[in-house]
């Protein structure tokens, strides 16, 4: 397990984590009983390793940012399962894809990140038609074949980052707001259970063959 910082717009800080090795026994011991029990329920060793590695990395990152020991951190969850740090004032979010995780931390606010390993996307056009806005579907449809997977995943990560920032997951339909395939930052207006929310979303430079996106809720 290795963790390295990535460039990020202030005041957000970002880290990419390789989940290719089991963390130390001390790292695993810093997790809660619930986390350790959840990891043990995975039937496959690589899924168990990824869970342990990502959660140990998250606690190590939060310890670095807050000064609170990893084992002292306590978490609560929102109505759709988004975790928050109950024992310190700090905003964070984590996403993972295969053996990679992306962690974002900010002093305050609501943030969301998403990472997807760049890969062939079967039925990208059909998936876009079902899950994207008409304009986003057209962006996928008109992309050169060799760029179609990247365009699809860029839209997908931007949408997912927005959904994670508001803590809703896919309880909000992905086709009811537009995040676009552009790399540049964009202001997104999306419906939430508490009314309309305005988000800032941007794609980050690709790292190690991964597509990355970051979003945060605007006042």
C-alpha positions as CSV (number, residue, x, y, z in Angstrom):
1,X,0.0,0.0,0.0
2,X,1.5,3.3,-1.1
3,X,0.0,6.8,-0.7
4,X,1.1,9.9,-2.6
5,X,-0.2,13.5,-2.8
6,X,-1.6,14.9,-6.0
7,X,-2.0,18.5,-7.2
8,X,-5.4,19.9,-6.1
9,X,-7.2,23.3,-6.1
10,X,-7.0,24.9,-2.7
11,X,-8.1,24.3,0.0
12,X,-8.7,20.7,-1.1
13,X,-5.9,18.2,-0.7
14,X,-5.8,14.9,-2.7
15,X,-4.0,11.6,-2.4
16,X,-3.8,8.6,-4.7
17,X,-3.4,5.2,-2.9
18,X,-2.2,2.0,-4.4
19,X,-4.2,-0.9,-2.9
20,X,-1.9,-3.6,-4.1
21,X,-0.5,-4.7,-0.7
22,X,-2.1,-5.6,2.7
23,X,-1.5,-2.8,5.3
24,X,0.5,-3.6,8.4
25,X,-1.0,-5.3,11.4
26,X,-0.8,-2.0,13.3
27,X,-2.8,-0.3,10.5
28,X,-5.5,-2.9,10.6
29,X,-5.6,-2.6,14.4
30,X,-6.4,1.1,14.0
31,X,-9.7,0.2,12.3
32,X,-13.0,-0.1,14.1
33,X,-14.5,-3.5,15.0
34,X,-17.2,-2.8,12.4
35,X,-14.6,-2.1,9.6
36,X,-12.6,-5.3,10.4
37,X,-15.8,-7.4,10.5
38,X,-16.9,-5.9,7.2
39,X,-13.6,-6.7,5.6
40,X,-13.7,-10.3,6.7
41,X,-17.1,-10.7,5.0
42,X,-15.5,-10.4,1.5
43,X,-15.2,-13.8,-0.1
44,X,-12.2,-13.0,-2.2
45,X,-8.8,-12.1,-0.8
46,X,-8.1,-9.2,-3.3
47,X,-11.4,-7.5,-2.2
48,X,-10.5,-7.9,1.5
49,X,-7.1,-6.4,0.8
50,X,-8.5,-3.5,-1.1
51,X,-10.9,-2.8,1.8
52,X,-8.3,-3.0,4.5
53,X,-5.8,-0.9,2.5
54,X,-8.2,1.9,1.5
55,X,-9.6,2.3,5.0
56,X,-6.2,2.3,6.7
57,X,-5.0,4.8,4.1
58,X,-8.1,7.0,4.9
59,X,-7.4,7.0,8.6
60,X,-3.7,7.7,8.0
61,X,-4.6,10.6,5.8
62,X,-7.1,12.0,8.3
63,X,-4.5,11.6,11.1
64,X,-2.0,13.7,9.0
65,X,-4.6,16.4,8.4
66,X,-6.2,16.6,11.8
67,X,-3.5,15.4,14.2
68,X,-5.9,12.9,15.6
69,X,-4.6,9.3,15.9
70,X,-6.1,6.9,13.4
71,X,-7.4,4.6,16.2
72,X,-9.2,7.6,17.9
73,X,-11.2,8.6,14.8
74,X,-14.9,8.0,15.0
75,X,-17.3,8.2,12.0
76,X,-21.0,8.7,11.5
77,X,-23.0,8.3,8.3
78,X,-25.6,10.4,6.5
79,X,-28.9,9.1,5.3
80,X,-27.4,7.5,2.2
81,X,-24.3,6.2,3.9
82,X,-21.8,9.0,3.3
83,X,-19.3,9.0,6.2
84,X,-18.3,12.0,8.2
85,X,-15.7,12.4,10.9
86,X,-17.5,12.8,14.1
87,X,-14.5,13.5,16.3
88,X,-13.0,16.5,14.3
89,X,-14.0,19.3,12.0
90,X,-12.9,18.0,8.6
91,X,-14.5,17.2,5.2
92,X,-13.4,14.2,3.3
93,X,-14.4,11.7,0.6
94,X,-12.9,8.5,-0.9
95,X,-13.4,6.6,-4.1
96,X,-11.8,3.5,-5.4
97,X,-11.5,1.5,-8.6
98,X,-9.7,-1.8,-8.9
99,X,-6.4,-1.4,-7.0
100,X,-6.5,2.4,-6.8
101,X,-8.2,4.8,-4.3
102,X,-8.5,8.6,-4.4
103,X,-8.9,10.5,-1.1
104,X,-9.9,14.2,-0.8
105,X,-9.7,16.3,2.4
106,X,-10.8,19.9,3.0
107,X,-11.1,22.0,6.1
108,X,-14.9,22.4,5.7
109,X,-17.7,22.0,3.2
110,X,-19.1,19.0,1.3
111,X,-16.7,17.4,-1.2
112,X,-16.9,14.4,-3.5
113,X,-14.3,12.5,-5.6
114,X,-14.4,9.7,-8.1
115,X,-11.7,7.6,-9.8
116,X,-12.1,5.1,-12.6
117,X,-9.4,3.0,-14.1
118,X,-9.5,3.8,-17.8
119,X,-10.8,0.6,-19.5
120,X,-13.0,-0.6,-22.3
121,X,-16.7,0.3,-21.5
122,X,-19.0,-2.2,-23.0
123,X,-22.1,-0.6,-24.5
124,X,-20.9,2.9,-23.7
125,X,-23.3,4.5,-26.1
126,X,-26.3,2.6,-24.7
127,X,-25.3,3.3,-21.1
128,X,-24.9,7.0,-21.9
129,X,-28.4,7.1,-23.5
130,X,-29.9,5.6,-20.3
131,X,-27.8,7.5,-17.7
132,X,-26.7,10.8,-19.2
133,X,-28.4,13.9,-20.5
134,X,-29.1,14.2,-24.2
135,X,-26.1,16.5,-24.6
136,X,-23.8,14.2,-22.7
137,X,-25.1,11.2,-24.7
138,X,-24.2,13.1,-27.9
139,X,-20.7,13.8,-26.6
140,X,-20.2,10.1,-26.2
141,X,-21.8,9.3,-29.5
142,X,-19.7,11.8,-31.4
143,X,-16.4,10.9,-29.8
144,X,-13.8,9.2,-32.0
145,X,-13.9,5.4,-31.2
146,X,-10.5,5.5,-29.7
147,X,-11.6,8.2,-27.3
148,X,-15.1,7.0,-26.5
149,X,-14.2,5.1,-23.3
150,X,-12.3,8.2,-22.0
151,X,-15.2,10.5,-22.8
152,X,-17.7,8.2,-21.1
153,X,-15.6,7.8,-18.0
154,X,-14.9,11.5,-17.8
155,X,-18.7,12.3,-17.7
156,X,-19.3,9.4,-15.3
157,X,-16.6,10.5,-12.8
158,X,-17.8,14.1,-12.9
159,X,-21.4,13.0,-12.2
160,X,-20.3,10.6,-9.4
161,X,-18.2,13.2,-7.7
162,X,-21.2,15.6,-7.7
163,X,-23.5,12.9,-6.3
164,X,-21.0,12.0,-3.6
165,X,-20.5,15.6,-2.6
166,X,-24.2,16.0,-1.8
167,X,-24.1,12.5,-0.1
168,X,-27.0,11.1,-2.2
169,X,-25.4,8.3,-4.2
170,X,-27.6,7.3,-7.1
171,X,-30.8,8.1,-5.2
172,X,-30.7,11.1,-7.5
173,X,-30.9,10.1,-11.2
174,X,-27.7,10.7,-13.0
175,X,-29.5,12.0,-16.1
176,X,-31.3,14.9,-14.3
177,X,-28.2,17.1,-14.2
178,X,-25.4,17.8,-16.6
179,X,-21.7,17.6,-15.7
180,X,-20.3,17.3,-19.2
181,X,-17.2,15.7,-20.7
182,X,-15.1,18.9,-20.7
183,X,-11.9,18.9,-18.6
184,X,-12.4,22.5,-17.5
185,X,-14.2,23.4,-14.2
186,X,-18.0,23.7,-14.5
187,X,-20.8,24.9,-12.3
188,X,-23.6,22.3,-12.0
189,X,-27.1,22.8,-10.7
190,X,-28.7,19.5,-9.5
191,X,-31.8,18.5,-7.6
192,X,-31.4,17.0,-4.1
193,X,-33.9,16.0,-1.4
194,X,-33.3,19.4,0.2
195,X,-33.8,21.4,-3.0
196,X,-31.6,22.6,-5.8
197,X,-27.8,22.5,-5.1
198,X,-25.1,24.3,-7.0
199,X,-21.8,22.4,-7.4
200,X,-18.3,23.1,-8.7
201,X,-17.0,20.1,-10.6
202,X,-13.7,19.6,-12.5
203,X,-11.7,16.8,-14.1
204,X,-8.2,16.3,-12.8
205,X,-5.2,15.3,-14.9
206,X,-5.1,11.6,-15.5
207,X,-2.7,9.7,-13.3
208,X,-1.5,6.1,-13.9
209,X,-4.2,5.5,-16.4
210,X,-7.0,6.7,-14.1
211,X,-9.8,9.2,-14.8
212,X,-10.3,11.6,-11.8
213,X,-12.9,14.1,-10.8
214,X,-13.5,16.4,-7.9
215,X,-16.7,18.3,-6.9
216,X,-17.7,20.5,-4.0
217,X,-20.9,22.1,-2.9
218,X,-21.1,25.9,-3.4
219,X,-22.8,28.2,-0.9
